[in-house]
Amino acid sequence: MNTSVPFTAEAFARSASLMKAEKRFTSLVPTQLARLAKAAEHDGFVLEQLRSFDALLVGGQAADYQLIGKLETLGVKVVTTYGMTETCGGCVYNGVPIGDTQIKFVDSQIAIKNSMLADVSLDADGYFVTQDAGLVDEHGLLSVLGRVDRVINSGGIKVSLDRVEQLAALVTGVDDIAASAISDFEWGQRVGIAYVGSPEVADDIARAISNDLGPAGKPVRVIRVDKLPKTSNGKNELNTISKLFEESA
């Protein structure tokens, strides 16, 4: 994977068209899925390639179920996955634990028990307590809200930075996005946005987020950068990104 250039729907579709196997799957993070969904609205080739997959496996962050529903109405099959290195990959598909996986909650944090757990620290009942917040919905399905360290308290209201990124990624003209917490004397914490894309869309980003999350989620800083720092596996390097707001203050 070339992490030196942003992920684009067009490049993904071209690569997908070269796949010749009868069964076709791909794994995506929600930000990538959002870009593909946005492109599929006006690009028939992208939509055709998305439909050609037996399933798009989406994980790595909390899923945007409204976006997934929109894709499914277009004939694209999406499967949400949840897991991590400690669980040897995905162990919950579409909110349902697979195999011998069991789920419980410890102070709203998801805890997992199964025969595939790596050699990690477990609680007294044999569960690995993750750093992810979650809940079981009215249908009995696990819903992952995001990492506990990615949920900020803004004026007494909890705001998921993962959700902020999902909303910003849907704005036309945004190529890459990262949300960070900014300390604030009055609110405690506020949202900061760093993005790659058109210089004209900063106000659109702030508007899209505040329309969904209200005043607590509205970004107080939106900065445009040429490239977001990434980890070796292509995820945002959050510590480095948080320093961007200190440098531009």
C-alpha positions as CSV (number, residue, x, y, z in Angstrom):
1,M,0.0,0.0,0.0
2,N,1.4,3.4,-1.0
3,T,0.6,5.7,1.9
4,S,2.5,8.7,0.3
5,V,-0.6,9.6,-1.7
6,P,-4.2,10.0,-0.6
7,F,-6.7,7.2,-1.1
8,T,-8.9,7.9,-4.1
9,A,-12.1,6.2,-5.3
10,E,-10.9,6.3,-8.9
11,A,-7.6,4.5,-8.1
12,F,-9.5,1.9,-6.0
13,A,-12.0,1.2,-8.8
14,R,-9.2,0.8,-11.4
15,S,-7.4,-1.7,-9.1
16,A,-10.7,-3.5,-8.3
17,S,-11.4,-3.9,-12.1
18,L,-8.2,-6.0,-12.4
19,M,-9.4,-8.6,-9.9
20,K,-10.4,-11.8,-11.7
21,A,-11.2,-14.2,-8.8
22,E,-14.7,-15.5,-8.5
23,K,-15.0,-14.5,-4.9
24,R,-14.0,-10.9,-4.2
25,F,-13.7,-9.1,-0.9
26,T,-11.9,-6.0,0.3
27,S,-11.2,-4.4,3.7
28,L,-11.8,-0.6,4.2
29,V,-11.8,1.9,7.0
30,P,-14.9,4.2,7.2
31,T,-13.1,7.2,5.7
32,Q,-12.3,5.2,2.6
33,L,-15.9,3.9,2.4
34,A,-17.2,7.5,2.6
35,R,-15.1,8.6,-0.3
36,L,-16.2,5.6,-2.4
37,A,-19.8,6.3,-1.6
38,K,-19.5,9.9,-2.5
39,A,-17.9,9.0,-5.8
40,A,-20.4,6.3,-6.6
41,E,-23.2,8.9,-6.6
42,H,-21.9,10.3,-9.9
43,D,-19.4,7.8,-11.2
44,G,-21.0,4.6,-12.7
45,F,-17.6,2.8,-13.0
46,V,-16.9,3.2,-9.3
47,L,-20.5,2.0,-8.4
48,E,-20.1,-1.0,-10.8
49,Q,-16.8,-2.0,-9.1
50,L,-18.3,-1.7,-5.6
51,R,-21.2,-3.9,-6.6
52,S,-18.8,-6.5,-8.0
53,F,-17.5,-7.4,-4.5
54,D,-19.1,-10.2,-2.5
55,A,-18.7,-7.8,0.5
56,L,-16.9,-4.7,1.6
57,L,-15.5,-5.4,5.1
58,V,-15.4,-2.2,7.0
59,G,-13.6,-1.7,10.3
60,G,-10.9,0.2,12.2
61,Q,-13.3,2.9,13.4
62,A,-17.0,3.3,14.3
63,A,-19.2,2.7,11.3
64,D,-21.6,5.3,9.8
65,Y,-24.7,3.2,9.5
66,Q,-26.6,5.9,7.5
67,L,-23.9,5.8,4.9
68,I,-23.9,2.0,4.8
69,G,-27.7,2.0,4.4
70,K,-27.4,4.3,1.4
71,L,-24.8,2.0,-0.2
72,E,-26.9,-1.0,0.3
73,T,-29.8,0.6,-1.5
74,L,-27.4,1.0,-4.4
75,G,-26.8,-2.8,-4.4
76,V,-23.5,-2.7,-2.5
77,K,-23.0,-5.3,0.2
78,V,-21.2,-3.9,3.3
79,V,-20.2,-6.0,6.4
80,T,-19.1,-4.1,9.5
81,T,-16.3,-5.8,11.3
82,Y,-14.8,-5.4,14.8
83,G,-11.6,-6.8,16.1
84,M,-7.9,-5.9,16.6
85,T,-4.5,-7.4,16.8
86,E,-5.2,-8.8,20.3
87,T,-8.2,-10.8,18.9
88,C,-6.3,-12.0,15.8
89,G,-8.5,-9.9,13.5
90,G,-12.3,-9.5,13.2
91,C,-14.4,-11.4,15.8
92,V,-17.7,-9.5,15.4
93,Y,-19.4,-9.2,12.1
94,N,-22.4,-6.9,11.6
95,G,-22.7,-6.6,15.4
96,V,-22.8,-10.4,15.9
97,P,-19.9,-12.2,17.7
98,I,-18.6,-15.1,15.6
99,G,-17.2,-18.4,16.7
100,D,-16.9,-18.7,20.5
101,T,-16.5,-14.9,21.0
102,Q,-18.3,-13.5,24.0
103,I,-18.8,-9.8,24.8
104,K,-19.4,-7.9,28.0
105,F,-18.8,-4.3,29.1
106,V,-16.5,-2.9,31.8
107,D,-17.4,0.8,32.5
108,S,-18.9,1.1,29.0
109,Q,-15.7,-0.4,27.5
110,I,-16.0,-3.5,25.3
111,A,-14.5,-6.6,26.7
112,I,-13.9,-9.7,24.6
113,K,-13.4,-13.4,25.4
114,N,-12.6,-16.1,22.8
115,S,-10.2,-18.9,22.0
116,M,-8.3,-16.7,19.6
117,L,-7.1,-14.1,22.1
118,A,-3.4,-13.3,22.0
119,D,-1.2,-13.5,25.0
120,V,-2.5,-10.3,26.7
121,S,-3.6,-9.2,30.1
122,L,-7.1,-10.5,31.0
123,D,-9.5,-9.7,33.8
124,A,-10.6,-12.2,36.4
125,D,-13.2,-13.7,34.1
126,G,-10.8,-14.2,31.2
127,Y,-11.9,-11.1,29.2
128,F,-9.6,-8.7,27.3
129,V,-10.8,-5.2,28.1
130,T,-10.4,-3.0,25.0
131,Q,-10.1,0.7,24.8
132,D,-13.3,1.0,22.7
133,A,-16.6,2.3,24.0
134,G,-19.7,0.4,22.8
135,L,-23.2,-0.7,23.6
136,V,-25.7,-3.4,22.6
137,D,-28.6,-1.9,20.7
138,E,-32.3,-2.8,20.8
139,H,-31.7,-5.6,18.3
140,G,-29.0,-7.2,20.4
141,L,-26.2,-6.1,18.1
142,L,-22.9,-4.7,19.3
143,S,-22.5,-1.0,18.3
144,V,-18.9,0.3,18.5
145,L,-18.9,4.0,19.4
146,G,-15.2,4.6,19.1
147,R,-12.1,4.6,21.2
148,V,-12.5,6.0,24.7
149,D,-9.5,8.2,24.1
150,R,-11.2,9.5,20.9
151,V,-14.3,10.8,22.8
152,I,-13.9,14.3,24.1
153,N,-16.0,16.2,26.7
154,S,-17.1,19.5,25.2
155,G,-19.2,21.6,27.5
156,G,-20.4,18.5,29.3
157,I,-21.4,16.8,26.1
158,K,-19.4,13.8,24.8
159,V,-18.3,14.1,21.2
160,S,-16.8,11.2,19.2
161,L,-13.8,12.4,17.1
162,D,-14.3,9.3,14.9
163,R,-17.8,10.5,14.1
164,V,-16.5,14.0,13.4
165,E,-14.1,12.6,10.8
166,Q,-16.9,10.6,9.2
167,L,-19.0,13.7,8.7
168,A,-16.1,15.8,7.4
169,A,-15.1,13.0,4.9
170,L,-18.5,13.4,3.2
171,V,-17.9,17.0,2.3
172,T,-17.1,17.5,-1.4
173,G,-13.5,18.7,-1.8
174,V,-12.1,16.8,1.2
175,D,-9.4,14.3,0.3
176,D,-8.2,13.3,3.7
177,I,-9.3,14.3,7.2
178,A,-8.2,14.1,10.9
179,A,-10.0,15.4,14.0
180,S,-8.2,16.3,17.2
181,A,-9.0,17.6,20.7
182,I,-8.1,21.2,21.5
183,S,-8.0,22.3,25.1
184,D,-10.5,25.2,25.8
185,F,-10.8,27.2,29.0
186,E,-14.6,27.6,28.8
187,W,-15.6,24.3,27.1
188,G,-12.9,22.0,28.4
189,Q,-12.3,20.5,25.0
190,R,-13.2,21.5,21.5
191,V,-12.8,20.0,18.1
192,G,-9.9,20.8,15.7
193,I,-9.9,19.7,12.1
194,A,-6.8,19.2,9.8
195,Y,-7.7,18.3,6.2
196,V,-6.2,17.8,2.8
197,G,-8.3,19.2,0.0
198,S,-9.8,22.3,-1.5
199,P,-9.1,25.6,0.4
200,E,-12.7,26.7,-0.2
201,V,-14.4,24.0,1.9
202,A,-13.3,24.8,5.4
203,D,-16.6,26.5,6.2
204,D,-18.5,23.6,4.6
205,I,-16.6,21.1,6.9
206,A,-17.5,23.1,10.1
207,R,-21.1,23.4,8.9
208,A,-21.6,19.7,8.2
209,I,-20.2,18.7,11.6
210,S,-22.2,21.3,13.6
211,N,-25.4,20.4,11.8
212,D,-25.1,16.8,12.9
213,L,-23.4,17.2,16.3
214,G,-24.5,20.6,17.4
215,P,-22.5,23.4,19.1
216,A,-20.4,21.0,21.1
217,G,-19.1,19.3,18.0
218,K,-18.5,22.4,15.9
219,P,-14.8,22.8,15.1
220,V,-13.1,25.9,16.5
221,R,-10.1,25.4,14.2
222,V,-10.0,24.1,10.7
223,I,-6.6,24.0,9.1
224,R,-5.6,22.8,5.6
225,V,-2.4,20.8,5.1
226,D,-0.6,19.3,2.1
227,K,-0.4,15.9,3.7
228,L,-1.5,14.3,7.0
229,P,1.1,12.3,8.9
230,K,0.4,8.6,8.8
231,T,1.5,5.4,10.7
232,S,3.1,2.5,8.9
233,N,-0.3,0.9,8.3
234,G,-1.8,4.1,6.8
235,K,-3.8,5.4,9.8
236,N,-3.6,9.0,11.0
237,E,-0.6,9.6,13.3
238,L,-2.7,11.3,16.1
239,N,0.0,12.6,18.3
240,T,1.7,14.4,15.5
241,I,-1.6,15.7,14.2
242,S,-2.5,17.2,17.6
243,K,0.8,19.2,17.4
244,L,-0.3,20.8,14.2
245,F,-2.8,22.9,16.2
246,E,-0.1,24.0,18.6
247,E,2.1,25.0,15.8
248,S,-0.6,27.0,14.0
249,A,-2.0,28.7,17.2
